[in-house]
Every structure is written in structure tokens, then in C-alpha cells.
Amino acid sequence: AAGLGLLALGLSNGHVVLYDDVIFQEAKSFDHGEPVWCLAFGESKRLLVSSGAKSVKIWDLNTAAEIHRISVRSRVLDMALIASDETLLVVAKNNQLLYFSINEGCLREEPTDWTRDFVEEGYDYHVRQPTMAVISPRHKLLAIAYQGEDLILWDIEEDRLHDIYEKETGSRENGSLKVSAGSTSTSLLSAATL
């Protein structure tokens, strides 16, 4: 992860090493306590978030102290600090989006299951695990990819489906467009939307 004038590396031995992003000299290090899989910087406050198989930790970069620890039951795919770094979003491989209040030090509400409405439509997303997920704080969207399936866009602010990008035709909600055989339109999504 990179931000706030720093570059962070999460290591398999559980260490997180921060480097100055100009001179690449080691600035600080933390011990997450387990292999680190995901890192995220805050945008306005000096915070760093690290995740492993069992926990997510929030660090104060000014004091190098752990300020919060969240137990997780599923692998973390992505994380982002939003709302002036007052809320941490955690996307888990069990199809859940967790909201953690930094100020209150607890989960804000029940996790969101973005697959909840797909059962009625005949999709089996609720029994599958996504292969990738990416949060776009700027657009308040979460993109979720399942192997061999369409790309789901979830509206974080409205807590509802934003759109589905079909492999062959593109946006389901905003008008599908058949593209030439063997190609897909999701690259335009990543460049233009996220």
C-alpha cells in the first residue's frame, strides 16, 4: 500500500514495514502477529490498516501503536477507510462487507451480505466465494468478481446492487451492448468507473 508519504509492505512473517516514499529508507515497523495479506492507508488521518487470516488491526502512524483489533472469520479481500477515516470497510471472502467505526471502536451494524437478493433470481452467489473484490471510496462502490461469473457492483452508500456487468454484453442496469466475440467490456468499467 502507498499513501501519506509512505510505502507499506506486509510480510509473511507478520511484520509490516513502512518506508519513506521518496528516499525509501525504513521509517517504522509493526508486528501484525500473523502473515499480512492486505494493507490500507487512511486518507486524512495517519492510520494504517493491516489484515491477516484471523484479525484486522488499525495502527496510529504517529505513535506506532495498535488502536483497534477486529477478529475476522473469513479472508479479507480488500479494506478502505472512508468518511474522513471514521469508518473502515472490510470486504470478506464469505460475501460480507463489514463496517467498523474508528471512533466507537466497534462494528457499526450487522455485516452486509451482497448476495442476499440473488437467491430469488436463481443465482448461487450465496454459496460461492468471490475471487476478488475492490472498494472505490471515491465512487462509494464495491466491485466483486467470481470465477467465471459476471462482475457485481455494489453501492456502499445505498446498501444495494448498483449494476451487474455481464461477460458478453456489459452493463445489465444501464443497457447491455453486445461486443465482438471473445472480448469483454469490463476493462472500460475499471478505467472509467473505479
Order of alpha helices (4+ residues) and beta strands (2+ residues): beta-beta-beta-beta-beta-beta-beta-beta-beta-beta-beta-beta-beta-beta-beta-beta-beta-beta-alpha
